[in-house]
């Protein structure tokens, strides 16, 4: 009997006290990424380029960018179907921005770890970096 892995989807939205330009820069500029992750980062806004964050815990291929609005990436897992991450950045006001995250094709056995990673590490660290008033 052949069994197929179940794939899941993660979605969340957060709002941060930062401009859309600041959010986009924090997600695309290697130096900024290093500041909020604490690790060296490889990142380019060139479609087709490879990226690596958190010492390789997150890596993949950049698919598409729309400055200050959209980041689309393929995150590498050991699976046939690509796991696509879409980050939409939407200006709410002069200093408030919404960040929508959607990740598709997450293996069922990895879903809890990945969704917790998004909330407790990736987005929490990003929010802390962007909203740190000190």
QUIHU-V529379 format. One record per residue. RES is the residue in one small letter. D_LAST is the distance of its C-alpha to the last C-alpha in whole Angstrom. Layout:
<<RES & D_LAST> <RES & D_LAST>>
//
This chain:
<<x & 59> <x & 56> <x & 52> <x & 50> <x & 46> <x & 44> <x & 41> <x & 39> <x & 36> <x & 32> <x & 31> <x & 27> <x & 25> <x & 21> <x & 19> <x & 16> <x & 14> <x & 14> <x & 17> <x & 20> <x & 20> <x & 17> <x & 18> <x & 21> <x & 19> <x & 17> <x & 21> <x & 23> <x & 22> <x & 22> <x & 19> <x & 17> <x & 19> <x & 18> <x & 15> <x & 14> <x & 18> <x & 18> <x & 21> <x & 23> <x & 24> <x & 27> <x & 27> <x & 29> <x & 29> <x & 33> <x & 35> <x & 37> <x & 34> <x & 33> <x & 30> <x & 28> <x & 25> <x & 24> <x & 27> <x & 30> <x & 29> <x & 29> <x & 31> <x & 33> <x & 34> <x & 33> <x & 35> <x & 34> <x & 31> <x & 30> <x & 28> <x & 25> <x & 27> <x & 28> <x & 28> <x & 31> <x & 32> <x & 35> <x & 33> <x & 36> <x & 37> <x & 41> <x & 43> <x & 45> <x & 43> <x & 40> <x & 37> <x & 35> <x & 31> <x & 31> <x & 27> <x & 27> <x & 24> <x & 25> <x & 23> <x & 23> <x & 22> <x & 20> <x & 17> <x & 18> <x & 20> <x & 22> <x & 23> <x & 26> <x & 27> <x & 31> <x & 32> <x & 36> <x & 39> <x & 37> <x & 39> <x & 40> <x & 39> <x & 36> <x & 35> <x & 33> <x & 31> <x & 30> <x & 29> <x & 27> <x & 25> <x & 24> <x & 23> <x & 21> <x & 20> <x & 21> <x & 19> <x & 17> <x & 15> <x & 15> <x & 14> <x & 11> <x & 10> <x & 11> <x & 9> <x & 6> <x & 4> <x & 0>>
//
